[in-house]
Amino acid sequence: MPHTRTTRNLHKPDDLQSSGDTPLPGREAQGPLLLGAHVSIAGGVHYAIRRGEELGCTAIQVFTKNAAQWKANPLSEEDVKKFKRERARAGILVVVHDAYLINLASPNSSLLKKSQAAFIEEMERAEELEIPYLIMHPGAHSGSGEDAGIRSVARSFNRVFRKTSGFQVKILVENTAGQGTALGHSFEQLRRIIEDTAQPERMGVCLDSCHAFASGYDLRTRPDYLRVMEEFDEVIGRESLKIMHLNDCKKGLGQKIDRHEHLGKGMLGLEFFRVVMNDPHFHHVPKIIETPKFLGKLDMDPVNLSLLKGLIIHEGAADHP
């Protein structure tokens, strides 16, 4: 079911009102567009930079290890040097996503300790590579309940913070579709997770459009989008939004099924992507696609990225079709 809007007692900027068909203001000159895809690190993490360049990316997302395994060989000094050299040459922003096995909300003490150790390793690898953001899913409470799960995540982060004192990399909690017992499917849950940690200043949010839609946030039209982003600002604060994952959704609104689709081909639809690509409030926020890589034998990353670029309305043009 769609979310029922809840608000906090915060000031609402005049330029973020969601009434009717009020148009978004024109895009402001806020620096280069940071847009890209999740790319492979096959052969070495530095190869991701070249793959991003070939796609025309100005930002990319990577894993720094096999996302389906707990352990990884340490990054060698040569690995780190090559990665930093390639990144400096290309001028591409790189962010990292953690391994899928990690569950910082688990009620199973053995799995929780393993997850905490693995996440600390993710932090160490990101810090070594001087990557600014580490994106993660909060985890699943696995039957212990929302409150217990959120407490577990917050305690896990506090342990991580103690072990990574002085690190520059920031943790970005990604919203989820709410499938199963997954936490983080509402803005209120994300806020609680961040506020319950000892160092909320070391955290931010990655907003995934597929997950938001699947969890019940309707983004399909401009008024819908404005209402949801106003709610995000009221509940969490738009300054906390550091990365956007732009993915369409295979399943319907509020069905809590996490299935990404090619842009404009799913239930979310094309208008959302048109609006978000022209929203000056989030022009500076890097936007990453995690859409399926292929449609038959066709490489779809260039297609989806080209579509997003084509939706941008340049200065002097009409608001949008």
C-alpha positions, 0 to 999 in steps of 0.5 A: 500500500502507498505510504501515508504522509507524516510530517515533522515540524520543520520549515518548508522552503518556498521552492519545494511546495508540492501544490498542484502543477506548480512547475519546478524552477529551471536548472541552476548552474551547480557544476557538472552533472554527475551521472553513471552506472554500477560497473564491474571491477573484473581484473582489478578495481582500477579497470572500473574507471576505464569501463565508466569512461567508455559509457560516458560516465562522470560518476560510477558505483563499484564493489571493491570485492566479490559482493557474494562472498564474505572475504576478499584478498587485501588490496595491494599497494599497486592496486591502490596506486593504479586506482587513484591514478586512473581516477585522477586521470579520468576525473570520475567520482567513484562510490562503493556499495557493500556486499549483499551478505552483510546484515547489521540487523540480524538477531543471530549473534554469529551472523551479526558479528560476521556482518560487523567485521565484514562491514568494517572491512568494507569501510577500510577498503573504501578509506584506502581507496579514498572513496567518499561514500559507502552505500549499504542496505540496513539489513533485515530483522529476520523476525525480531521486529522493527524496533529490535532490528533498528537497535541492532543496526544502530549498535552495529554502526557504533561498533563500526565507528569505534573501529574506524575513528578518523575515517573520511568515508561516509556511510549512506543508508539506502532505502529498501523495498521492504521485501520480507523483513528488510528495514529502511523501507520508510523515511521514518525508519531511515531517520531512526537508524541515523539518529540512534547512532552515536555519530549521525554526522558520519552518515547520509542517505542513498535514495533508490527510486525503484525501492521507494516506489515498491515500498509505497512512495508514488513518484510517477507524476511531478506533483507526486514526486514533489510531495515525496521529496517534500516529505523526505525533506521534512522527515530526514532533511534533503541535505542528507541525500548524497546519492540517487539510484535511478531505477525503474520498477518491474512491480507495482506501487507498494508491492514491496518487491525489489525488481529493477527495470529499464528506465521508462519500461517499468511501473514507475514510468518515464515522467519521474526520470524527466522530473528528477533530471531537471530538479535543481535542488538535486542537480548536484547529487550523483545519479547512478543506474542499477538497471539490468545490464542486457536486453537480449544481447544488447548492452543497455547501460549506454541506452539507459544513460543516453535516455537520462541525458536526453531528458535534460531541459537546457536553459532557455527551453520550455519547462518540459513537454 
